[in-house]
């Protein structure tokens, strides 16, 4: 086993450290044990022995610090290091000739799809746009929050908003918050089911510039057909926000109302008209011949 000076000094540091730790622990235990001795002289002797052990541990620490600073250089003065044989560098292999790369084929033209997947924003239906009456220019900075759908509304807020509803459904609200809306500007709400327009409302904005608003629809229960409903909000012709909710379950059928059929009144049978009797024509009286006058 070859042991150089550096390794030996490290070993000495470790041994001195372990010894110092052992002495320090022994001295502290002796001092603690001496405090419980009743006799003064014996207690003093044990206390003195414990402190001596602690001082010895401190001396070992000082010795280890000195050896750490000067020990290795002093040892080299008495034991000069012998030169070590340097390793012969290995032969570096000459790189082989790299093959000339072949001609890279020109990539073919990538076909651009004719139909883009970028969704286009919805627009106001033409039949709804013809009903606009306001001439106020919309504020381009107007903003509307995402829609919340609910069957109940309290203090302009949606109660238990959801995106899935089951028939039967009655009144439906689409609640939103808004800011920077110009009073009097034309605003429109369009309700679409599976791409088919089912309801809309458009009128001049009668609210304030900021707060909470809603659009609602309350059709007959049988008109809530299952499907995906989309509600879009427009300010003027500018699209602002859209939301979707789904209705599942068959809509209730309309209960036919019984109409009263008037009971026909009994018509009286016409009485038999008596055939008139033959009226006898009176026979004319015979005209007497005139009597001769004498």
C-alpha positions in Angstrom: 0.0 0.0 0.0 1.6 3.3 -1.1 0.9 6.2 1.3 2.1 9.6 0.3 2.6 12.6 2.6 -0.7 14.3 1.8 -2.7 11.1 2.5 -0.8 10.7 5.8 -1.5 14.2 6.9 -5.2 13.8 6.1 -5.2 10.7 8.2 -3.5 12.6 11.1 -6.1 15.3 10.8 -8.9 12.8 11.1 -7.4 11.0 14.1 -6.7 14.3 16.0 -10.2 15.4 15.3 -11.7 12.2 16.6 -9.5 12.3 19.7 -10.4 16.0 20.4 -14.1 15.1 20.1 -13.7 12.2 22.5 -11.8 14.2 25.1 -14.3 17.1 24.9 -17.2 14.7 25.4 -15.4 12.9 28.3 -14.6 16.3 30.0 -18.1 17.6 29.8 -19.5 14.3 31.3 -17.0 14.5 34.1 -18.0 18.1 34.9 -21.7 17.2 34.9 -21.1 14.1 37.1 -19.0 16.1 39.6 -21.9 18.5 40.3 -23.9 15.7 41.8 -21.1 14.6 44.3 -21.9 15.5 47.9 -18.3 15.8 49.2 -16.6 19.0 48.4 -13.1 17.7 47.9 -14.1 14.9 45.6 -16.3 17.2 43.7 -13.4 19.6 43.3 -11.1 16.9 42.1 -13.5 15.6 39.5 -14.3 19.1 38.3 -10.6 19.8 37.9 -10.1 16.6 36.0 -13.0 17.3 33.7 -11.7 20.8 32.9 -8.2 19.3 32.2 -9.8 17.0 29.7 -11.6 19.8 28.0 -8.3 21.8 27.8 -6.6 18.8 26.3 -9.3 18.6 23.6 -8.7 22.3 22.8 -5.0 21.7 22.6 -5.6 18.9 20.1 -7.8 21.3 18.0 -4.9 23.8 18.0 -2.5 21.1 17.0 -4.7 20.0 14.2 -5.0 23.6 13.0 -1.2 24.0 13.1 -0.6 20.8 11.1 -3.2 21.9 8.6 -1.2 25.1 8.0 2.4 24.0 8.3 2.5 20.2 8.7 2.6 19.2 5.1 5.3 21.7 4.1 7.5 20.7 7.1 7.1 17.0 6.2 8.3 17.8 2.6 11.5 19.3 4.0 12.4 16.0 5.7 10.9 13.8 3.0 11.4 15.5 -0.4 8.9 14.1 -2.9 10.3 11.9 -5.7 9.4 12.9 -9.2 6.7 10.7 -10.6 6.9 9.3 -14.0 4.6 11.2 -16.3 2.3 9.1 -18.5 3.2 8.7 -22.1 0.5 10.3 -24.1 -1.5 7.9 -26.2 -1.2 8.1 -29.9 -4.0 10.2 -31.4 -5.6 8.4 -34.3 -5.7 10.2 -37.5 -9.2 10.9 -38.5 -10.3 9.1 -41.6 -11.4 10.9 -44.7 -15.0 11.8 -44.4 -17.2 10.9 -47.3 -18.5 13.7 -49.5 -22.2 14.2 -48.8 -24.5 13.3 -51.5 -26.7 15.8 -53.2 -29.6 16.8 -51.0 -32.9 16.6 -52.7 -34.9 19.8 -53.0 -38.0 19.5 -50.8 -41.2 19.4 -52.6 -43.7 22.2 -52.4 -46.0 21.8 -49.4 -49.6 22.1 -50.4 -51.4 24.9 -48.6 -54.9 23.9 -47.5 -57.6 25.9 -49.3 -59.8 26.0 -46.2 -58.3 27.7 -43.2 -59.0 26.3 -39.7 -59.0 29.8 -38.2 -62.6 30.4 -36.9 -64.3 33.5 -38.3 -66.2 35.6 -35.8 -70.0 35.5 -36.1 -71.8 38.4 -37.9 -75.2 40.1 -37.4 -77.8 38.3 -39.5 -79.0 40.4 -42.4 -82.7 40.2 -41.3 -81.6 41.6 -37.9 -79.4 44.3 -39.3 -82.3 45.8 -41.2 -84.0 46.6 -37.8 -81.2 48.9 -36.6 -82.5 52.4 -35.6 -79.6 53.9 -33.7 -77.1 56.1 -35.6 -74.6 56.4 -32.7 -71.1 55.2 -33.6 -70.0 52.4 -31.3 -67.0 52.9 -29.0 -64.3 50.6 -30.2 -63.0 50.3 -26.7 -66.2 48.8 -25.3 -65.7 45.4 -23.6 -68.1 42.7 -22.6 -67.2 39.8 -20.2 -67.8 36.1 -21.0 -71.5 35.1 -20.8 -72.9 33.1 -17.8 -76.1 31.1 -18.4 -78.6 30.5 -15.7 -82.4 30.0 -15.3 -82.5 32.4 -12.4 -81.1 35.9 -11.9 -80.8 37.9 -8.7 -79.5 41.5 -8.5 -78.2 41.3 -12.0 -76.1 38.3 -11.3 -76.6 34.7 -12.5 -77.6 32.2 -9.9 -75.8 28.8 -10.2 -74.5 29.4 -13.8 -73.9 26.3 -15.9 -73.2 25.1 -19.4 -75.5 22.1 -19.4 -79.2 22.1 -18.8 -81.9 19.4 -19.0 -85.5 19.7 -20.2 -87.9 21.0 -19.2 -86.5 24.6 -19.4 -88.3 27.8 -19.0 -86.7 31.2 -18.7 -83.0 31.4 -19.7 -80.6 34.3 -18.9 -77.2 35.1 -20.4 -75.6 37.5 -17.9 -72.5 39.6 -18.6 -70.6 42.6 -17.3 -69.6 45.5 -19.5 -67.6 48.7 -19.6 -67.3 51.7 -21.9 -70.6 51.2 -23.7 -72.1 54.3 -25.2 -75.8 54.9 -24.1 -78.1 54.9 -27.2 -75.8 52.7 -29.3 -77.4 49.8 -31.1 -76.7 46.5 -29.4 -77.9 43.0 -30.5 -78.2 39.6 -28.9 -78.5 36.6 -31.3 -79.6 33.1 -30.1 -78.7 30.2 -32.4 -79.4 26.5 -32.0 -77.1 24.2 -34.1 -76.5 27.0 -36.6 -80.2 28.0 -36.9 -81.5 31.4 -35.7 -84.1 30.9 -33.0 -84.3 34.3 -31.2 -82.8 37.7 -31.3 -83.2 41.1 -29.7 -81.8 44.4 -31.0 -82.4 47.9 -29.6 -80.6 51.1 -28.6 -78.6 50.5 -25.3 -80.6 52.0 -22.4 -78.1 51.2 -19.7 -75.1 53.0 -18.3 -71.5 52.9 -19.5 -70.5 50.2 -17.1 -72.1 47.5 -14.9 -74.0 44.3 -15.4 -76.5 43.4 -18.2 -78.3 40.4 -19.7 -80.2 39.0 -22.6 -83.0 36.5 -21.9 -85.3 34.2 -23.8 -88.5 32.8 -22.4 -90.2 30.7 -25.1 -92.8 28.0 -24.6 -91.2 24.8 -23.0 -91.8 22.7 -26.1 -89.6 25.1 -28.1 -86.5 24.1 -26.1 -85.3 21.5 -28.5 -82.1 19.5 -27.5 -78.9 20.8 -29.0 -76.1 23.3 -28.6 -77.2 26.9 -28.2 -74.8 29.9 -29.0 -75.5 33.4 -27.9 -73.5 36.2 -29.5 -73.5 39.9 -28.4 -72.9 42.7 -30.9 -72.4 46.4 -30.4 -73.4 48.0 -33.7 -72.0 45.6 -36.3 -69.0 44.8 -34.1 -68.9 41.3 -32.5 -68.0 41.4 -28.8 -68.5 38.0 -27.2 -70.2 34.6 -27.6 -71.0 31.8 -25.3 -72.5 28.3 -25.6 -74.7 26.0 -23.5 -76.2 22.6 -24.2 -79.7 21.4 -23.7 -80.3 17.7 -23.3 -83.5 15.7 -23.1 -86.6 15.8 -25.2 -88.7 18.9 -25.0 -92.2 18.5 -23.5 -95.0 18.1 -26.0 -97.7 20.7 -26.2 -100.8 19.7 -24.3 -103.8 20.4 -26.7 -106.4 22.6 -25.2 -110.0 21.3 -25.5 -112.2 23.7 -27.5 -116.0 23.7 -26.7 -118.1 22.7 -29.7 -121.4 24.4 -29.7 -124.3 22.0 -29.4 -126.7 22.4 -32.4 -130.1 23.6 -31.5 -133.1 21.5 -32.6 -134.8 23.0 -35.6 -138.5 22.8 -35.7 -140.0 20.7 -38.4 -142.2 22.8 -40.7 -145.9 22.1 -40.4 -147.9 20.6 -43.3 -149.5 23.3 -45.4 -153.0 22.4 -46.1 -154.0 22.2 -49.7 -156.6 24.9 -50.3 -160.1 23.7 -51.2 -161.6 24.3 -54.6 -163.6 27.5 -54.5 -166.8 27.1 -56.4 -167.4 29.8 -58.9 -171.0 30.9 -58.6 -173.1 30.4 -61.7 -174.3 33.6 -63.2 -178.0 34.1 -63.1 -180.0 33.8 -66.2 -180.8 37.1 -67.9 -184.5 37.2 -68.5 -185.7 38.1 -71.9 -187.5 41.3 -71.9 -191.2 41.0 -71.8 -193.1 42.6 -74.7 -194.9 45.8 -73.9 -198.4 45.8 -75.2 
